[in-house]
Amino acid sequence: MLNDSDLTPFLAPRGIAVVGASREPGKLGYFLARNLISSGYAGGIHLINPRGGSLLGRAMIASILDAPDPLDL
C-alpha cells in the first residue's frame, strides 16, 4: 500500500526532463516543452535533445545524465 510520500515525485516533482524536445512546433517534444515553460512550473525543466541547441530561450542538453538538478519525472 502506498502512502502520500510515495507519490510526492509525481505530484510535486523537483525537476522534469522532456526527452525528445524538438524545435519543430508540430512535434510532441515542442508541445510538452512549451506547455511546461508557459505553465510557470517552478522546478527545473530540462530539455533533452542529442543535437543540443536551444528551444524557447532555454538550452537543450544532449543527455539526461547531464541534467544539473534532481529529476523526478
trRosetta pair geometry for C-beta under 8 A, 3 or more apart (Angstrom, degrees):
i j d omega theta_ij theta_ji phi_ij phi_ji
2 6 4.2 -120 -157 69 96 145
2 7 6.4 82 157 -41 132 94
3 6 5.6 109 55 -2 58 102
4 7 6.1 -70 -162 39 40 104
4 8 7.2 66 145 -54 69 86
5 8 5.5 -16 -157 -20 45 120
7 10 5.2 -63 -169 48 70 110
7 11 5.2 48 138 -11 96 116
8 11 6.1 -68 -128 50 28 96
8 12 5.6 -41 -166 49 70 98
9 12 7.7 -70 -105 67 12 57
9 13 5.7 45 -175 -101 56 75
9 14 7.8 -49 -126 4 72 84
9 72 3.8 -158 -158 -164 91 117
9 73 7.0 156 158 -49 88 77
10 13 6.9 16 -114 -56 13 95
10 72 7.4 -141 -59 148 35 114
10 73 7.0 100 -115 -77 52 113
13 16 5.6 84 109 -64 144 86
13 43 5.9 -143 106 59 75 173
13 71 7.8 1 -178 -173 115 46
13 72 3.6 -161 -140 70 90 123
13 73 4.6 -60 -102 -3 160 106
14 43 5.2 167 175 -139 29 127
14 44 6.9 18 139 21 69 97
14 69 7.0 -144 136 154 101 108
14 70 4.8 18 94 86 137 111
14 71 7.5 -133 79 -104 89 14
14 72 5.3 109 29 -19 76 117
15 43 5.2 -148 -81 159 41 112
15 44 3.7 -9 -117 62 101 105
15 45 7.5 -163 -157 -67 69 26
15 46 6.5 32 175 -8 111 109
15 67 6.9 133 150 169 146 134
15 69 4.6 159 -81 109 147 110
15 70 5.3 159 13 91 123 54
15 71 4.4 -79 94 -98 111 50
15 72 6.1 127 52 8 60 75
15 73 7.7 -166 100 39 48 69
16 36 6.3 -139 88 -142 142 145
16 41 7.1 -22 16 151 133 155
16 43 6.4 98 -6 95 86 121
16 44 7.2 177 28 91 56 62
16 45 5.6 -9 66 -113 95 65
16 46 7.1 -177 92 27 46 75
16 71 7.0 114 -101 -147 12 84
16 72 7.2 -40 -77 59 59 76
16 73 4.6 -12 -117 73 82 102
17 46 4.7 -28 -107 74 73 105
17 47 8.0 168 -158 -83 59 15
17 48 5.5 31 -178 -22 104 123
17 64 5.3 39 -157 -123 163 100
17 67 6.2 -84 -87 -75 114 147
17 71 5.2 6 -26 -140 107 139
17 73 7.2 -166 28 103 67 54
18 21 4.6 79 107 -70 111 98
18 29 6.2 125 157 -154 108 77
18 32 5.1 164 -133 110 121 118
18 33 4.9 -175 89 -76 172 84
18 36 6.7 -151 -56 13 127 150
18 45 7.0 17 -11 -176 107 89
18 46 7.2 -178 21 87 68 51
18 47 5.3 -14 60 -115 108 60
18 48 6.4 -176 83 22 51 80
19 29 7.9 -93 102 -116 34 111
19 48 4.5 -19 -111 68 55 133
19 64 6.4 -24 -91 -65 109 116
20 28 7.4 16 115 85 124 97
20 29 4.2 -130 122 -86 78 129
20 48 6.9 12 -8 85 35 91
20 49 7.0 75 -145 -93 17 77
21 29 4.5 175 -124 171 21 109
21 30 7.2 96 -169 -77 63 44
21 32 7.6 -115 -103 75 72 103
21 33 4.9 70 -133 -59 106 138
21 47 3.7 -4 -15 -165 173 93
21 48 5.9 127 4 50 101 44
21 49 4.9 -93 65 -43 84 107
21 55 5.6 -144 156 19 120 163
21 60 5.5 -155 81 -120 130 119
22 27 4.0 -10 71 80 153 144
22 28 7.7 77 19 61 126 50
22 29 3.8 101 -1 75 90 118
22 30 4.7 -68 78 -43 86 87
22 33 7.9 -175 39 7 52 131
22 49 6.9 137 -81 -100 45 133
22 55 7.5 107 95 -107 20 142
23 30 6.7 67 -166 -93 6 113
23 53 6.6 -51 -49 118 132 143
23 55 5.5 -139 -90 -101 72 95
24 27 4.6 71 82 -5 101 114
24 30 5.8 -130 78 -35 47 140
25 30 5.3 -140 -116 133 29 156
25 31 7.9 85 -171 -62 52 72
26 30 7.3 57 42 44 25 138
27 30 4.9 95 66 4 82 102
27 31 7.1 -150 99 -5 43 90
28 31 5.5 -58 -146 39 35 114
28 32 6.1 33 159 -18 70 106
29 32 6.0 -50 -141 37 28 109
29 33 6.4 26 159 -15 61 109
29 49 7.5 104 165 -80 149 108
30 33 6.0 -61 -149 40 28 108
30 34 6.0 26 157 -19 66 111
30 55 7.2 -141 -118 -159 74 130
31 34 6.0 -57 -144 37 24 110
31 35 6.3 19 160 -15 62 110
32 35 6.1 -60 -146 39 26 107
32 36 6.3 24 159 -17 64 109
33 36 6.0 -59 -147 37 28 109
33 37 6.2 22 160 -14 65 111
33 45 7.4 122 -143 166 72 124
33 47 5.5 40 -118 -106 131 113
33 55 5.7 10 136 125 158 136
33 56 6.4 176 134 14 111 135
33 58 7.9 -150 -175 56 119 130
34 37 6.0 -61 -146 40 26 107
34 38 6.0 11 163 -7 66 115
34 56 6.2 165 -98 -71 70 150
35 38 6.1 -61 -135 46 26 102
35 39 6.0 37 161 -36 63 109
36 39 5.9 -54 -148 22 25 116
36 41 5.4 -37 -173 14 76 142
36 45 5.2 148 132 -124 127 135
37 41 7.6 -71 -92 34 21 101
37 45 6.2 -159 -78 92 73 169
37 56 5.5 156 54 124 171 148
37 58 7.0 -148 -101 -13 135 138
41 45 6.3 99 84 -59 125 115
43 69 7.8 172 177 133 82 146
44 67 7.3 118 135 -174 138 108
44 68 7.7 -148 -144 71 151 79
44 69 3.8 150 -28 65 166 152
44 70 7.6 135 31 59 134 53
44 71 7.5 -88 84 -87 118 68
45 58 7.1 -27 95 -161 106 169
46 61 6.3 -31 -173 26 100 123
46 64 7.5 108 115 -128 134 62
46 67 4.5 -13 -123 -117 170 109
46 69 7.2 -168 -50 46 121 98
46 71 6.8 -66 27 -92 135 117
47 55 5.4 -152 180 45 166 125
47 58 5.8 119 3 107 130 117
47 59 7.4 178 54 104 109 40
47 60 4.3 -74 108 -109 106 77
47 61 7.0 130 77 16 59 70
48 60 6.8 134 -123 -169 7 88
48 61 6.0 -36 -107 72 60 79
48 62 7.6 19 -157 138 71 11
48 63 6.9 23 -146 -156 107 10
48 64 5.5 -10 -105 -68 148 72
48 67 7.9 -49 -75 -62 105 104
49 52 6.6 -155 90 -40 91 14
49 53 6.8 -39 87 42 133 98
49 55 7.7 104 -3 -27 142 129
49 60 4.3 -4 34 165 106 141
49 61 7.8 118 37 64 59 32
49 62 7.3 -54 89 -110 43 41
50 62 5.0 52 -136 -156 47 78
50 63 7.2 47 -101 -64 75 67
51 60 7.6 22 75 99 70 135
51 62 7.7 159 23 -110 14 82
52 59 7.7 -25 -166 -174 80 86
52 60 5.6 160 -159 84 32 92
52 61 7.2 4 -113 -131 72 21
52 62 5.6 -25 -65 -66 85 88
53 59 7.9 174 108 -151 28 57
53 60 5.3 11 67 36 67 118
54 57 6.8 1 168 -136 120 8
54 58 6.3 164 -159 80 84 32
54 59 5.4 -50 -101 -100 84 43
54 60 6.3 -172 -101 -4 25 83
55 58 6.0 -29 69 62 68 84
55 60 5.6 61 -1 -53 105 110
61 64 8.0 125 97 -82 114 24
61 66 4.5 -154 173 90 131 124
61 67 6.6 171 65 -74 156 58
62 66 6.2 66 53 5 75 149
63 66 4.8 101 66 -6 82 100
64 67 5.9 -17 -171 -16 51 115
64 71 7.1 -57 -170 7 100 171
67 71 5.5 42 108 -45 161 121
